[in-house]
Amino acid sequence: MTEENDFLAPTPFQKILTGRRSIRRYLPAPVEPDKLRACLEAARVAPSAHNAQPCRIVVVDEPGLKDRLAEKAFSGLYRGSRFAAKAPVLLVLLAKRDFVAHRLGAGYQRIPYYFVDIGIAGEHIVLQAEELGLATCWMGWFSRRHVRKVLNVPRRLTIVAMMPVGYAEKRPNREPPRKTFEEVVAFNRVPLD
Ligand SMILES: Cc1cc2nc3c(=O)[nH]c(=O)nc-3n(C[C@H](O)[C@H](O)[C@H](O)COP(=O)(O)O)c2cc1C
């Protein structure tokens, strides 16, 4: 291999980034506790605005509770999200709002940074899971009202997302359409669209 090829060969991390997919079909196989722990640790060490560390995670792996949660969270309008109930673990990602970072700072900047923080922490989970051969899917389409009720989530915590974790039964065949590099990135000017 030439030096140039060596340089261009995707790194293990780049393979994780490009290989990751949202998985919507899960095997019933359990997730090994050490692997799950590694994913959760990845969230714990994520950066956050003002180092407020607002991310809180409910790990739902007790089958009875998971079934009850899934039945309620993915009911009615949200039935399309039922696929997640097949995964052995359902994570619920919560944000604990911090007065300084999220009221004063965000009010001034007009950016709800706790959503950014949960996004970063959640994506740490996703990428760590991918490296360990696990499958995940970010989920925003579920009944927050029912999740709050079933898990007794207090009002001071915002329910941001859910995430099944498990082993893929099937990976999607097709790549999702991605915008081109030029559509997303521009050097020294704003991207055109
Ligand atoms: C914040 C967020 C919320 C999402 N919510 C859902 C969801 O409720 N249901 C679902 O099937 N996929 C959901 N997705 C997955 C996206 O549909 C998926 O990331 C996108 O189609 C690109 O496909 P890929 O993840 O396989 O690259 C969500 C993704 C993100 C980042």
The ligand as an ORCA input file, in Angstrom:
! r2SCAN-3c Opt
* xyz 0 1
  C     -33.391     12.993     17.705
  C     -33.764     11.813     16.842
  C     -35.022     11.270     16.947
  C     -35.374     10.146     16.176
  N     -36.590      9.568     16.365
  C     -36.881      8.422     15.712
  C     -38.112      7.733     15.981
  O     -38.935      8.156     16.789
  N     -38.352      6.579     15.316
  C     -37.451      6.064     14.408
  O     -37.735      5.008     13.857
  N     -36.276      6.689     14.139
  C     -35.970      7.843     14.766
  N     -34.770      8.469     14.542
  C     -33.805      7.869     13.602
  C     -33.712      8.642     12.281
  O     -34.861      8.357     11.520
  C     -32.422      8.196     11.539
  O     -31.313      8.610     12.297
  C     -32.321      8.779     10.141
  O     -33.363      8.324      9.332
  C     -30.988      8.396      9.481
  O     -30.824      6.994      9.439
  P     -29.599      6.294     10.182
  O     -29.674      6.630     11.636
  O     -29.733      4.829      9.919
  O     -28.321      6.858      9.597
  C     -34.423      9.599     15.257
  C     -33.157     10.173     15.167
  C     -32.824     11.248     15.937
  C     -31.427     11.810     15.852
*
